[in-house]
Structure formats: structure tokens, C-alpha cells
Amino acid sequence: MIEVRLEDDRRAEADHPLRSTVVGVLVHNEDPTVETCLRAILAERDGEVSVRSVLVVASGCTDRTVEIVRSVAEDDPRVRLIVEAERTGKAAAINLLLRESSDPIVVVIGGDVVFTPGSLTRLLEPFRDPGVGMTGVRPIPTNARSGLVGNAVNIVWDLHHELSLHRPKLGEAVAFRRVLQSIDRGTLVDEAVMEGVIVASGLQLRYIPGAVVRNHGPETVREFMAQRTRIYEGHLALAASTGYRVSSMDVGTTARVAWRLWRRGTSLRYLLAAAVLEAVARSRARLSHARGRRPHNGVWHPLATSKRVIANGHVLRSHHDRVETLDLGQVNSRHARSMLARVRQLLRAEDRIKIDRGRLIVKFRGDAAGAHAVRTRLASELPAFEETTSEAPKSGGV
């Protein structure tokens, strides 16, 4: 009986999607994030099963990216590096990845995107169903929900999440069966191109909201508009050449999703501002498309402010849709102002902190464990914290 069970376990491990997958990491000047990206992939485990193969394509890097990847590869033989002297675009890098690997399932992720623990396994699990051709993650930006651009970036990905629950729109990190040998190297929207091929092959798209990656969106209006314009140019070109339209091109559906976000508490002011920015970006893209321009040729100008997933001195906190309220107790009025300033330095920009009727209140996206971690950090970083607050903290979530 024990021997039969061991044999079943070995067979299950041999058939595990992680064993049949190459993870392609595409990088161009990603030295702030590439090691974090690779370490997250290499650390992925499902029982005794781990990632078998990681292929990094470094295109035209002029920073320390190649050096960092080589260092990781020296420590872990699962990592293989291909260096391109010139940057020829993401689609061209995907084609190189496909030529240099033979695994039946391919994952594509950028070096400025990080899998959260367990997410790569969840992304691949649907491939046990032979009818599934492509899966995609839920990207959640680390940009603070503050200011025009920070809110706009988060609203864009909130919209994509809601849209994808009904009709998948896949991006940032995807997995697909090897039913295509190459894609148009001039495209600006590689995931959308792959979606079209998969659908045309009679296979299913699956959005996996539990497979979460963290990315970082633009921090300036100029870069945000450049990104949104470029993406919509790509969608227009794809629709014109193949007839395939991604779900976000349906204005009516997108408007209904925005309405739902507002009903759930998203700021109307920032929803409207994001809608205006998107409308301008799409108008620019339509004008460029109407003039027959294709200035990018698959290569776009990097967005400097998006080349980091986390700020210096911080850790990558897990995402939560739940809002946790931490009541840190009564604050001595003599120390209130200095305490407030110091605590702000120890929390993320999007965390809310205030003194309400003499009590120190912190609100942030997290859970009970996160609330405990926040208080522990405050106590360790602020020697006077215990003396300044006069009672034990309380927490609750919504």
C-alpha cells in the first residue's frame, strides 16, 4: 500500500505543470528589481516540486543587470542567461525565448515584476486541463493610492481586474502552451497578440486572480500618458490586422466596471480624472493609427519611474483588499506632533495616519497579522513608543 502511494506521488510530481515549464524573464536595465524577480521565481515550491528552468533574455543592458543575473545563475544552475547586444523589443525577446527553449508551457514575465509566493504555481495549475491555452495573473501596483498618477495607476489595474473576471485580459505575467512559434516582432502588445492566437486555436483563456504579481506603474503624468497611448496604439493595430479586440476596448463594459468601482468606494474625483487621461491617450493613439504611423517598431522608450517595485528601505508587503484599522491608543499631547511625523516615515505613502481625539490611528490595506507587524515595527524603531502611547493597541478590519 505504501509503495503504491509513493508511486502515485512520484507520478503526480512528474506531471506537475512546474516540471513542464520554462520561465522566461525579459530584461532591459532592470538592476533595481531583477534579483528580487528571480529570487521569487526560484523560491517557488509546491510540495517537493519547484521551477525546473528559468531563461533570462537581457536586451541591450547598460547597467548592472547582466552582472546581477550572472551572479544568481552561479548560485542556481536552473538559471540560463542570453545576452543581446542591442535592444530589439519585447516581442523579439519572446521569439528568442521560444527558439531557445522547448518546454511545452512558457511563462513570460518582465524583470521589473515580482511573483508573490504561490502565485506561479496558481498561474500554472489550470494547464492540467488540456483545453486551457493561456493564463494570466492579477497585477497589483506598489504605487501609493495618492495623488493624480498614483490613483490613476491603481484604477487602471482595478478596472483590468474587474474586466478580466468576466472576459480575460491578460498581462504583466502570462503562461501559454507552445502552440505558437513566434509573434510579430513589431507589436507593442505581445500578450494581446498571444491571446488572439490562443483563441484562434480553439483554446481557452483563464484569468487567475489568486496569482498576484507586484509591479510599479509610472509616477509622472508624462510617462503615464506615454504608456497608455502606446498600449492603445498596439490594440488598434492588432484589431486592424487580425480582428481580435481585447476586452478593455469595449467602452460600455469599461464604463459599467468604473461605476461598480465608484459604488465600492473609489474616489469619484480620481475615477473621472483617470477617465479623462485615458480618453486623451486613446485619442492620440487613434490619430497616430489613422496616419499610419508605426514609430516604435516594437521598441518603446523605457519609463524611468516604473523601474522599481519597492522603495529603498522597504519590503514588498503582500496585497490585501481588506482595510485594517490599527488604534495605537492615547498619545501624550506633548509628543503628538513629533510622534506623528516619525510614524509617517515608517509607513508606506498610501497608509493613512492621524490623531483623532488624542488617539493615534493607522489605516492600511492588510490583515490582523499585518496590524501586529506594523505595531511591532513601530515599537522597535521608536524607543519612546511604549511610553508615549498609554494603552494596548486595538485593531479591526473592513
C-alpha positions as CSV (number, residue, x, y, z in Angstrom):
1,M,0.0,0.0,0.0
2,I,2.8,2.4,0.9
3,E,4.7,1.6,-2.4
4,V,1.5,2.3,-4.4
5,R,1.1,5.7,-2.7
6,L,4.8,6.6,-3.3
7,E,4.4,5.7,-6.9
8,D,1.3,7.9,-7.2
9,D,3.2,10.8,-5.5
10,R,6.1,10.4,-8.0
11,R,3.7,10.3,-10.9
12,A,1.9,13.5,-9.7
13,E,5.2,15.3,-9.3
14,A,6.3,14.2,-12.8
15,D,3.1,15.5,-14.3
16,H,3.2,18.8,-12.3
17,P,3.0,21.9,-14.6
18,L,6.1,23.4,-13.0
19,R,8.1,20.4,-14.4
20,S,6.9,21.2,-17.9
21,T,7.5,25.0,-17.9
22,V,10.3,27.4,-18.8
23,V,10.0,30.7,-17.1
24,G,11.2,33.5,-19.4
25,V,12.4,36.7,-17.7
26,L,12.8,39.5,-20.2
27,V,15.0,42.4,-19.0
28,H,16.4,45.7,-20.1
29,N,18.2,47.7,-17.4
30,E,16.4,46.2,-14.5
31,D,19.1,46.2,-11.9
32,P,16.8,47.7,-9.1
33,T,14.4,44.7,-9.4
34,V,15.8,41.7,-11.4
35,E,17.3,39.9,-8.4
36,T,14.0,40.2,-6.5
37,C,12.2,38.9,-9.5
38,L,14.5,35.9,-10.0
39,R,14.6,35.0,-6.3
40,A,10.8,34.9,-6.1
41,I,10.7,32.5,-9.1
42,L,13.4,30.3,-7.8
43,A,11.9,30.1,-4.4
44,E,8.5,28.9,-5.7
45,R,7.6,25.4,-4.3
46,D,4.5,23.2,-4.5
47,G,5.3,20.4,-2.1
48,E,8.6,18.9,-3.4
49,V,8.2,20.4,-6.9
50,S,10.0,23.5,-7.9
51,V,10.7,25.5,-11.1
52,R,12.8,23.5,-13.5
53,S,14.1,26.1,-15.9
54,V,14.5,29.9,-16.0
55,L,15.8,31.6,-19.1
56,V,16.7,35.3,-18.9
57,V,16.9,37.3,-22.0
58,A,18.9,40.5,-21.4
59,S,18.5,43.0,-24.2
60,G,20.8,46.0,-24.7
61,C,21.5,46.4,-20.9
62,T,23.9,49.2,-19.9
63,D,23.6,48.9,-16.2
64,R,24.4,46.0,-13.7
65,T,21.5,43.8,-14.9
66,V,23.7,41.2,-16.7
67,E,26.2,41.1,-13.8
68,I,23.3,40.5,-11.3
69,V,21.8,37.7,-13.4
70,R,25.1,36.0,-13.8
71,S,25.6,36.1,-10.0
72,V,22.2,34.5,-9.5
73,A,23.0,31.9,-12.2
74,E,26.3,31.0,-10.5
75,D,24.3,30.1,-7.3
76,D,21.5,28.3,-9.1
77,P,22.1,26.2,-12.3
78,R,18.4,26.4,-13.2
79,V,19.0,30.0,-14.5
80,R,20.4,30.4,-18.0
81,L,21.2,33.9,-19.5
82,I,21.1,35.0,-23.1
83,V,22.6,38.5,-23.7
84,E,21.5,40.6,-26.7
85,A,23.9,43.4,-27.5
86,E,21.1,45.6,-28.8
87,R,17.6,46.1,-27.6
88,T,15.2,44.9,-30.3
89,G,11.9,44.9,-28.3
90,K,10.0,42.6,-26.1
91,A,8.3,40.7,-28.9
92,A,11.7,39.9,-30.4
93,A,12.9,38.8,-27.0
94,I,9.9,36.4,-26.7
95,N,10.7,35.0,-30.1
96,L,14.3,34.3,-28.9
97,L,12.9,32.7,-25.8
98,L,10.7,30.4,-27.9
99,R,13.7,29.4,-30.1
100,E,16.0,28.7,-27.2
101,S,13.6,26.5,-25.2
102,S,11.4,23.5,-25.9
103,D,9.2,23.1,-22.8
104,P,5.5,22.7,-23.6
105,I,4.4,25.6,-21.3
106,V,6.1,29.0,-21.4
107,V,5.8,31.7,-18.8
108,V,6.7,35.3,-19.8
109,I,7.4,38.0,-17.2
110,G,9.4,41.2,-17.1
111,G,12.3,41.7,-14.8
112,D,10.5,44.6,-13.1
113,V,7.6,42.4,-12.0
114,V,7.6,40.1,-8.9
115,F,5.6,37.0,-8.3
116,T,4.1,36.8,-4.8
117,P,4.6,33.4,-3.0
118,G,2.5,30.6,-4.5
119,S,1.3,32.7,-7.5
120,L,3.5,31.0,-10.1
121,T,2.0,27.6,-9.1
122,R,-1.5,29.0,-9.2
123,L,-0.8,30.5,-12.7
124,L,0.2,27.1,-14.0
125,E,-2.4,24.9,-12.2
126,P,-5.1,25.3,-14.9
127,F,-2.9,23.7,-17.5
128,R,-3.9,20.3,-16.1
129,D,-7.0,21.0,-18.2
130,P,-5.9,20.3,-21.9
131,G,-8.5,22.9,-23.0
132,V,-6.7,25.8,-21.4
133,G,-4.2,27.6,-23.6
134,M,-3.2,30.7,-21.7
135,T,-3.4,32.1,-18.2
136,G,-2.7,35.5,-16.7
137,V,-2.0,37.0,-13.3
138,R,-3.6,39.8,-11.3
139,P,-1.1,42.7,-11.4
140,I,-1.3,44.9,-8.3
141,P,0.9,48.0,-8.4
142,T,3.0,49.1,-5.4
143,N,2.3,52.8,-6.3
144,A,0.6,54.6,-3.4
145,R,-3.0,55.5,-3.9
146,S,-2.2,59.1,-3.5
147,G,-2.1,62.0,-6.0
148,L,-3.3,62.0,-9.6
149,V,-1.0,59.5,-11.1
150,G,-0.8,57.1,-8.1
151,N,-4.6,56.8,-8.1
152,A,-4.8,56.6,-11.9
153,V,-2.3,53.7,-12.0
154,N,-4.3,51.8,-9.3
155,I,-7.6,52.5,-11.0
156,V,-6.3,51.1,-14.3
157,W,-5.4,47.8,-12.7
158,D,-8.6,47.7,-10.7
159,L,-10.5,48.1,-13.9
160,H,-8.4,45.4,-15.6
161,H,-9.1,43.0,-12.7
162,E,-12.9,43.5,-12.9
163,L,-12.9,43.2,-16.7
164,S,-10.9,40.1,-16.6
165,L,-13.3,38.4,-14.1
166,H,-15.8,38.4,-17.0
167,R,-13.6,38.3,-20.1
168,P,-9.9,37.7,-19.5
169,K,-7.4,40.4,-20.5
170,L,-4.0,39.0,-19.7
171,G,-0.8,40.9,-19.0
172,E,2.4,41.6,-17.0
173,A,3.0,37.8,-16.4
174,V,1.3,35.1,-18.6
175,A,1.7,31.4,-19.2
176,F,0.8,29.7,-22.5
177,R,1.0,26.4,-24.3
178,R,3.6,26.2,-27.1
179,V,1.1,26.5,-29.9
180,L,2.9,29.4,-31.5
181,Q,6.5,29.6,-32.7
182,S,6.8,33.3,-32.9
183,I,4.8,36.6,-32.8
184,D,5.0,39.8,-34.8
185,R,8.2,41.4,-33.6
186,G,6.8,44.9,-34.3
187,T,3.9,44.6,-31.9
188,L,3.6,46.8,-28.8
189,V,1.1,44.4,-27.1
190,D,2.6,41.0,-27.1
191,E,0.2,39.4,-24.5
192,A,-2.8,40.6,-26.6
193,V,-1.2,39.1,-29.7
194,M,-0.8,35.8,-27.9
195,E,-4.4,35.9,-26.7
196,G,-5.6,36.2,-30.3
197,V,-3.5,33.2,-31.4
198,I,-4.7,31.1,-28.4
199,V,-8.4,31.9,-29.0
200,A,-8.0,31.2,-32.8
201,S,-6.5,27.8,-31.8
202,G,-9.7,26.9,-30.0
203,L,-8.1,27.0,-26.6
204,Q,-9.4,28.9,-23.5
205,L,-8.0,32.0,-21.7
206,R,-8.1,31.9,-17.9
207,Y,-7.6,34.8,-15.6
208,I,-6.2,33.7,-12.2
209,P,-7.0,36.5,-9.7
210,G,-5.2,34.5,-7.0
211,A,-2.0,34.6,-8.9
212,V,-0.7,38.0,-7.9
213,V,2.3,39.9,-9.2
214,R,3.6,43.2,-7.9
215,N,4.7,45.9,-10.4
216,H,5.2,49.6,-10.3
217,G,3.5,52.0,-12.6
218,P,4.6,55.4,-13.9
219,E,4.9,58.2,-11.4
220,T,4.5,61.2,-13.7
221,V,1.7,62.3,-16.0
222,R,4.0,62.4,-19.0
223,E,5.1,58.7,-18.5
224,F,1.6,57.6,-17.7
225,M,0.2,59.1,-20.9
226,A,3.1,57.7,-22.9
227,Q,2.3,54.2,-21.6
228,R,-1.4,54.4,-22.1
229,T,-1.1,55.8,-25.6
230,R,1.5,53.2,-26.6
231,I,-0.7,50.3,-25.4
232,Y,-3.8,51.6,-27.2
233,E,-1.9,52.1,-30.4
234,G,-0.9,48.4,-30.1
235,H,-4.5,47.3,-29.5
236,L,-5.7,49.3,-32.5
237,A,-3.1,47.8,-34.7
238,L,-3.9,44.3,-33.6
239,A,-7.6,44.8,-34.1
240,A,-7.0,46.2,-37.6
241,S,-4.7,43.3,-38.7
242,T,-6.4,40.3,-37.0
243,G,-9.8,41.4,-35.9
244,Y,-9.0,40.5,-32.3
245,R,-10.1,43.1,-29.8
246,V,-9.1,42.9,-26.1
247,S,-11.9,43.3,-23.5
248,S,-10.8,46.8,-22.4
249,M,-11.6,48.2,-25.9
250,D,-15.3,47.7,-25.0
251,V,-16.1,51.2,-23.8
252,G,-19.6,50.3,-22.4
253,T,-18.3,47.4,-20.3
254,T,-15.4,49.5,-19.0
255,A,-17.8,52.3,-18.0
256,R,-20.0,49.8,-16.1
257,V,-16.9,48.5,-14.3
258,A,-15.9,52.0,-13.4
259,W,-19.4,52.5,-12.0
260,R,-19.0,49.5,-9.8
261,L,-15.7,50.7,-8.5
262,W,-17.3,54.0,-7.5
263,R,-20.1,52.2,-5.7
264,R,-17.4,50.3,-3.8
265,G,-15.7,53.5,-2.6
266,T,-13.2,54.5,-5.2
267,S,-12.9,58.3,-5.3
268,L,-15.2,59.8,-8.0
269,R,-12.7,62.6,-8.5
270,Y,-9.9,60.3,-9.4
271,L,-12.1,58.0,-11.4
272,L,-13.1,60.9,-13.6
273,A,-9.5,62.2,-13.8
274,A,-8.3,58.7,-14.9
275,A,-11.1,58.6,-17.5
276,V,-10.0,61.9,-18.9
277,L,-6.4,60.8,-19.1
278,E,-7.4,57.6,-20.8
279,A,-9.7,59.4,-23.3
280,V,-6.8,61.7,-24.3
281,A,-4.4,58.8,-24.6
282,R,-6.8,56.9,-26.8
283,S,-7.5,59.9,-28.9
284,R,-3.7,60.4,-29.5
285,A,-3.4,56.7,-30.4
286,R,-6.3,56.8,-32.8
287,L,-4.8,59.9,-34.5
288,S,-1.4,58.1,-34.8
289,H,-3.1,54.9,-36.1
290,A,-5.2,56.9,-38.7
291,R,-2.0,58.5,-40.0
292,G,-0.4,55.0,-40.5
293,R,2.4,55.7,-38.1
294,R,4.3,52.9,-36.5
295,P,7.2,54.7,-34.9
296,H,8.0,52.2,-32.2
297,N,8.8,49.1,-34.3
298,G,8.3,47.0,-31.2
299,V,10.7,49.1,-29.1
300,W,9.4,51.7,-26.7
301,H,11.2,54.3,-24.6
302,P,11.6,52.9,-21.0
303,L,9.7,54.5,-18.3
304,A,12.3,55.5,-15.7
305,T,9.9,56.0,-12.8
306,S,8.4,52.5,-13.2
307,K,11.8,50.7,-12.8
308,R,11.3,49.7,-9.2
309,V,8.8,47.6,-7.4
310,I,9.6,48.8,-3.9
311,A,11.1,51.9,-2.4
312,N,14.5,51.9,-0.9
313,G,14.4,50.7,2.7
314,H,11.0,49.0,2.4
315,V,9.9,45.4,2.0
316,L,7.4,44.0,-0.5
317,R,4.2,43.8,1.5
318,S,1.6,41.4,0.4
319,H,-1.5,42.9,-1.2
320,H,-4.9,42.8,0.6
321,D,-8.2,44.2,-0.5
322,R,-9.2,44.4,3.2
323,V,-8.6,47.7,5.0
324,E,-7.2,47.3,8.5
325,T,-7.6,49.9,11.2
326,L,-5.0,50.0,14.0
327,D,-5.8,52.0,17.1
328,L,-2.5,52.6,18.8
329,G,-4.0,54.2,21.9
330,Q,-3.9,57.6,23.5
331,V,-0.9,59.8,22.7
332,N,0.6,62.2,25.1
333,S,-0.2,65.7,23.7
334,R,3.4,66.9,24.4
335,H,4.7,64.3,21.9
336,A,1.9,64.2,19.4
337,R,3.4,66.2,16.6
338,S,6.9,64.6,16.7
339,M,5.3,61.1,17.0
340,L,3.1,61.7,14.0
341,A,6.0,62.9,11.8
342,R,8.2,59.9,12.8
343,V,5.5,57.3,12.3
344,R,4.8,58.7,8.8
345,Q,8.4,58.0,7.9
346,L,8.0,54.3,9.0
347,L,4.8,53.6,7.0
348,R,4.0,53.5,3.3
349,A,2.9,56.6,1.5
350,E,-0.6,55.2,1.0
351,D,-1.0,54.3,4.7
352,R,-3.3,56.7,6.5
353,I,-2.3,58.0,9.9
354,K,-3.9,60.6,12.1
355,I,-4.5,61.6,15.7
356,D,-8.3,61.5,16.3
357,R,-9.4,62.9,19.7
358,G,-6.0,62.2,21.1
359,R,-5.7,58.7,19.8
360,L,-3.2,57.5,17.2
361,I,-5.0,55.8,14.3
362,V,-3.4,54.0,11.3
363,K,-5.4,52.6,8.4
364,F,-3.8,50.4,5.7
365,R,-4.5,47.5,3.4
366,G,-3.7,44.4,5.3
367,D,-4.9,41.8,7.8
368,A,-4.6,41.1,11.5
369,A,-1.1,39.7,11.1
370,G,-0.1,42.9,9.2
371,A,-1.5,45.0,12.0
372,H,0.6,43.1,14.5
373,A,3.7,43.6,12.3
374,V,3.1,47.3,11.9
375,R,2.9,47.8,15.7
376,T,5.9,45.6,16.3
377,R,7.9,47.7,13.8
378,L,6.8,51.0,15.4
379,A,7.8,49.7,18.8
380,S,11.3,48.5,17.6
381,E,12.0,51.7,15.6
382,L,10.7,54.2,18.2
383,P,12.2,53.6,21.7
384,A,9.7,56.0,23.2
385,F,6.7,54.4,21.5
386,E,5.6,52.4,24.6
387,E,5.9,55.4,26.9
388,T,4.1,57.8,24.5
389,T,1.1,55.6,24.0
390,S,-0.8,54.8,27.2
391,E,-2.7,51.6,26.4
392,A,-2.6,48.4,24.4
393,P,-3.4,48.8,20.7
394,K,-6.7,47.6,19.1
395,S,-7.3,46.5,15.5
396,G,-10.2,45.8,13.2
397,G,-10.8,45.4,9.6
398,V,-13.4,46.2,7.0
